[in-house]
Amino acid sequence: MYKLGIDVGGTNTDAVIIDERLQVVAEVKHPTTEDVYDGILCALREVIDRAGIDRKSISQAMLGTTQCTNAIVERKNLAKVGLVRIGAPATTGIPPMVDWPEDIQAVVKDHTVIRGGYEFNGREITQLDRAAAEAFFRRVKGKVQSIAVSCVFSTIRNDQELEIARLCREIMGEEIPVSISSEIGSMGLIERENAAILNAALYKVAERFTEGFARSLKQEGITNAEIYLSQNDGTLMTMEHARRYPILTIACGPTNSIRGASYLSRLKNSIVVDVGGTTTDFGVIQNAFPRESSAAAVIGGVRTNFRMPDIISIGLGGGSIVRRQPDGRVTVGPDSVGYRITSEALVFGGQTVTATDIAVKLGMARIGDPKLAEGIDDGFAAQAMEVIRGMAEDCIDSLKLSGGDVDVVLVGGGSIILPKDLAGTSQVCNPEHFGCANAIGSAISKVSGNYEQLIDYDQIPRDQALSQAKEEAARLAVEAGAIPDTVEIIEVEDVPLAYCVGSTSRVRVKAAGDLA
């Protein structure tokens, strides 16, 4: 039986076939098309033909896609959302979407702030105003396509959010998608509410890409495969889960590359540099999984607090345009020829000097026709490479937690533009199959369970609380499809909260296991 992994990037759509021993059987790169499914179908057909396998022998198919990110950034295909915040009178001083860019505020067609909510210790601020919620749902019925619900301190206790969600479905119908903030974000009402709104706005996008992928597989005769989507913590989720929480697919491309880099290099702790055609993503492998960011994530100008990988992205890629400025400086990017590199770069007969042409000129790679890069001035090429080197070294330093040297793994088709002697590194490796590390990361990913709760150690002893949290995270991983015997705890976070009474800490535990 085989696994199929596909990752859709801005420049290329990568596809791999992996066997039962998790060895790469075949890999391909295909330019990403304007209609992403054309690119997916072409990559799918090519990789299966190259592998020479029976389509019915593919038992699992995984997809990593940027469509949710693109929908938010481009303000396209977003659903009309109705928002209920449970928190009057405590939160009325800060209206919903107070700091959103104007061009995306329109996604919320109507909102209300009703009485209710909790204190930090789970005690009710005031009784939930069901009548106000009922009136709101009757008002927006037929005018919005999905609902977002947020509540003060719902990460401590979410009874009122769940009650409002049930009420919504009673009035608006069972088919209405409801995004509950406590299931998406972390501490912080505004950021968590923002994440819930974006999740609600993405339901149509999620419906389209899950159904589209399933349809593409069926069209190609892949009928025995279980389908999974990549999420941004380096693990997988089912199609049903992806439809409920599409926001969790945001930034899954870099995390797929990180997981693929860890697998290919056999390094469990290092910095990964994923170079594409337009951008380069820098991330951290921590215990073989992407390190999570502790900072709030800004997506399309909207501040959120749901989990995101600790990633730095810069405008540097294989297609980055290299120029000499009027003042004599040499610049690389941030603009790029992108997927047009095969027609516009010098080594492919084009007229534009790209970072790839510089690498070919300096003898770092053999792509296209090297003779076409011979006309580049030696001094110009050397200056351009120093700029590229400096950009990479600065980002690597930014991700370090100490001043020591670190291992670095270069992946992505554009990684040929980076030198191997980067300052601040103990080793720089380019593993086999580096060009399709993102698709490989998608194919070999595990499934996870995440548990988060505020716990007062005066009420429950710390050792007992952590043990229970680990058991719950492991249970959630099994529930998500993991084989029980393969589940392991990969992350435990225990943060004391000074503003809470007693010995309260925020406990977060993540468990992951192999697919059943």
Salt bridges, closest charged atoms under 4 A:
ASP14 OD2 - LYS29 NZ 3.03
ASP19 OD2 - ARG21 NH2 3.53
GLU27 OE2 - HIS433 ND1 2.40
GLU46 OE2 - ARG50 NH2 3.11
GLU74 OE1 - LYS76 NZ 3.95
ASP103 OD1 - ARG75 NH2 3.13
ASP110 OD2 - ARG139 NE 2.91
GLU134 OE2 - ARG130 NH2 3.99
ASP159 OD1 - ARG157 NE 3.62
GLU161 OE2 - ARG192 NH1 3.99
GLU163 OE2 - ARG130 NH1 2.88
GLU183 OE1 - ARG244 NH2 3.32
GLU191 OE2 - ARG303 NE 3.14
GLU193 OE2 - ARG85 NE 2.80
GLU220 OE2 - ARG45 NE 2.80
GLU220 OE1 - ARG55 NH2 3.52
ASP233 OD2 - ARG307 NH2 3.68
ASP233 OD2 - LYS510 NZ 3.36
GLU292 OE2 - ARG508 NH2 2.75
ASP310 OD2 - ARG291 NH2 2.81
ASP327 OD2 - ARG329 NE 2.79
ASP335 OD2 - ARG323 NH2 2.49
GLU344 OE2 - ARG340 NE 2.69
ASP378 OD1 - LYS361 NZ 3.01
GLU386 OE2 - ARG389 NE 3.41
ASP397 OD1 - LYS400 NZ 3.51
ASP421 OD1 - ARG389 NH1 3.11
GLU432 OE2 - HIS433 NE2 3.64
GLU452 OE2 - ARG506 NH1 3.40
GLU452 OE1 - ARG508 NE 3.78
GLU472 OE2 - ARG475 NH2 2.45
GLU479 OE2 - ARG475 NH1 2.59
GLU488 OE2 - LYS446 NZ 3.56
GLU491 OE2 - ARG508 NH1 3.86
GLU493 OE2 - ARG506 NH2 3.33
GLU493 OE2 - ARG508 NH1 3.34
ASP494 OD2 - ARG462 NE 2.72
ASP514 OD1 - LYS446 NZ 3.83
